[in-house]
Amino acid sequence: AQTLCPSTLSGPCEYFLGCGCDVDVGQKCTAGPIGPICIVGGTREAGASCSADTECAHGTVCRYYGGAYQCLQFCDDTHGCPENAERVPQSACFIPLADTSTPPVVIAHACGPGCTLLDQDCTYSGQGCVPSSTYMPWPERGICVTVGTGSQGTACTSSSGCAVGSLCINPGTGMKICARFCELGDDESGCDEGTTCGPMTGHVKTGICLP
């Protein structure tokens, strides 16, 4: 991670070191309505509840995630997310932070919790663990996102329409359906009659219930 401000900034300020802001008076760089802006920050660290961005510390932003407003840690390809040994070893950089443009433009990303596909151990109600080759390409693990209610075999357009523990896939029939995760090699995999536990690319233990 960088430790010194660059000689020139690509925008008004930089999220991680506060470059472009007056950090001596407590300013931080944060995701504003139309891009990065400097505001006076607070002392609440990532994961703490908040009602305004001014309560969150340098390097974090107050945004709605997991059913509540909380301080989220900025991240990018250079600035990774912290490990969380109490739950799973990694968190991932996948929560988009958009401005108020029409349509909204993503101006930064924040860290969100990683999870285990078979355990479905996301903390927040209404979230499910789904694989993500972009943000968390690790076997058996995924990211926590808001999901829906679609059951096995229900038509879908994305995993956000499928129930917890399911993924929206194209089984080769031309139509995407919701399909449940299952444990490969387990006779009690949990797949419905008429489906079998098939492999998923990049995973060793986690499969998907296929027709």
C-alpha positions in Angstrom: 0.0 0.0 0.0 1.2 3.5 -0.7 2.5 5.5 2.2 3.2 8.9 0.5 0.8 11.2 -1.4 1.4 11.2 -5.2 2.7 14.3 -6.7 -0.5 14.7 -8.7 -4.0 13.5 -7.8 -6.4 12.1 -10.3 -9.3 13.8 -8.4 -9.9 16.3 -5.7 -8.6 13.9 -3.0 -7.5 10.3 -2.2 -9.5 8.0 0.0 -6.7 6.2 1.8 -4.2 8.8 3.0 -6.5 11.8 2.7 -4.2 13.4 0.1 -5.7 16.7 -1.1 -7.5 17.2 2.3 -6.3 19.1 5.4 -5.7 16.1 7.6 -4.1 18.3 10.3 -7.6 19.6 11.1 -9.2 16.2 11.0 -10.4 16.2 7.4 -10.7 12.9 5.5 -11.4 12.1 1.8 -14.7 10.4 1.3 -17.2 9.4 -1.4 -19.4 12.4 -2.0 -22.5 13.1 -4.1 -20.5 13.7 -7.3 -17.1 12.2 -6.5 -14.4 12.3 -3.8 -14.7 15.2 -1.3 -13.0 16.4 1.9 -15.0 16.5 5.1 -14.1 16.5 8.8 -14.2 12.9 9.9 -14.9 11.2 13.3 -13.4 8.4 15.3 -15.7 5.4 14.5 -13.8 2.6 12.9 -15.0 0.1 10.2 -17.9 -2.0 11.3 -19.3 0.6 13.8 -22.8 2.0 13.4 -23.2 5.5 12.1 -25.8 8.1 11.2 -23.5 10.5 9.3 -20.2 10.2 7.4 -18.7 12.8 9.8 -18.8 10.1 12.5 -16.6 7.6 10.6 -12.8 7.7 10.8 -10.3 8.4 8.1 -10.3 5.7 5.5 -14.0 4.8 6.1 -17.4 6.0 4.8 -20.9 5.8 6.3 -23.1 3.7 4.0 -26.1 1.4 4.2 -25.1 -2.3 4.2 -26.5 -5.4 5.7 -29.7 -3.6 6.9 -28.1 -0.7 8.7 -25.8 2.3 8.3 -22.2 1.5 9.3 -18.7 2.7 8.7 -17.2 0.8 5.7 -13.5 0.6 4.9 -12.4 1.9 1.5 -10.4 -0.5 -0.7 -9.0 -1.0 -4.2 -6.6 -3.2 -6.0 -3.7 -1.7 -4.0 -5.4 -1.4 -0.6 -6.7 -4.7 0.5 -9.3 -5.7 3.1 -8.4 -6.9 6.6 -8.6 -10.5 7.7 -11.4 -11.5 10.1 -10.2 -14.6 11.9 -13.4 -14.8 14.0 -15.4 -15.7 11.0 -13.5 -16.5 7.8 -9.9 -15.7 7.0 -10.7 -13.1 4.4 -13.0 -10.1 3.7 -13.3 -8.8 0.1 -13.4 -5.6 -1.8 -16.8 -5.7 -3.4 -19.3 -3.2 -2.0 -19.8 -0.5 -4.7 -20.1 3.1 -3.5 -22.0 5.2 -6.1 -22.6 8.9 -6.5 -26.0 10.6 -7.0 -25.7 10.8 -10.8 -28.4 9.4 -13.1 -27.6 6.7 -13.6 -25.3 6.3 -10.6 -21.5 6.1 -11.1 -19.4 3.9 -8.9 -16.7 6.1 -7.5 -15.1 3.7 -4.9 -15.4 0.3 -3.3 -15.6 -0.8 0.3 -14.7 -4.0 2.1 -17.5 -6.5 2.8 -17.5 -9.9 4.6 -16.4 -13.1 3.1 -18.3 -16.3 3.7 -18.3 -20.1 3.2 -20.6 -21.4 0.5 -21.7 -24.6 2.3 -22.1 -22.9 5.7 -23.9 -19.8 4.4 -22.5 -17.9 7.3 -23.3 -14.4 6.3 -24.1 -12.3 9.4 -26.9 -10.1 8.1 -30.5 -11.1 7.5 -31.5 -11.4 3.8 -28.0 -12.1 2.6 -26.6 -15.2 1.0 -23.1 -16.4 0.2 -22.4 -16.6 -3.5 -19.2 -17.3 -5.4 -17.3 -14.4 -7.0 -14.4 -15.0 -9.3 -13.9 -11.2 -9.5 -13.7 -10.3 -5.8 -13.0 -13.6 -4.0 -11.6 -16.4 -6.2 -11.0 -18.9 -3.4 -12.3 -22.4 -3.2 -15.4 -22.9 -1.1 -15.7 -19.2 -0.3 -17.8 -16.3 -1.6 -19.1 -12.9 -0.8 -22.3 -11.8 1.1 -25.0 -10.2 -1.0 -28.7 -9.5 -0.8 -30.7 -12.5 -2.1 -34.3 -13.4 -2.9 -36.7 -16.3 -2.5 -36.3 -18.4 -5.7 -36.3 -22.1 -5.0 -34.6 -25.0 -6.8 -35.5 -24.8 -10.5 -37.2 -21.4 -10.4 -36.4 -19.2 -13.4 -33.9 -16.3 -12.6 -31.9 -13.6 -14.2 -29.3 -13.2 -11.3 -28.5 -14.8 -8.0 -30.2 -11.8 -6.3 -33.5 -13.6 -7.2 -32.6 -16.9 -5.6 -33.0 -18.0 -2.0 -30.2 -18.2 0.5 -27.9 -21.2 -0.4 -28.7 -21.0 -4.1 -27.1 -19.7 -7.3 -28.6 -18.6 -10.6 -27.0 -20.8 -13.3 -27.6 -21.9 -16.8 -27.6 -25.7 -16.7 -27.4 -25.9 -20.5 -31.1 -25.7 -21.3 -31.0 -22.0 -22.4 -32.8 -20.7 -19.4 -31.2 -19.7 -16.1 -32.6 -21.4 -13.0 -31.9 -21.2 -9.2 -29.9 -24.2 -8.0 -28.9 -25.1 -4.5 -25.3 -25.6 -3.3 -24.4 -29.1 -2.2 -21.4 -31.0 -0.8 -19.7 -33.1 -3.5 -19.3 -36.7 -2.5 -21.9 -36.5 0.3 -24.7 -39.0 0.0 -26.9 -36.6 2.0 -26.0 -33.6 -0.2 -29.5 -32.2 0.1 -30.4 -32.1 -3.6 -34.0 -32.7 -4.6 -35.1 -35.9 -6.3 -34.3 -35.5 -10.0 -31.2 -33.5 -9.4 -27.6 -34.5 -8.6 -24.7 -32.7 -7.0 -22.5 -31.6 -9.8 -19.1 -29.8 -9.7 -18.5 -26.0 -9.8 -15.5 -24.6 -11.5 -12.9 -23.5 -9.0 -14.3 -25.4 -6.0 -13.4 -28.7 -4.6 -16.0 -29.5 -2.0 -18.9 -27.2 -3.1 -21.1 -28.4 -5.9 -24.5 -27.3 -7.3 -27.7 -29.3 -7.6 -28.2 -29.9 -11.3 -31.1 -31.5 -13.2 
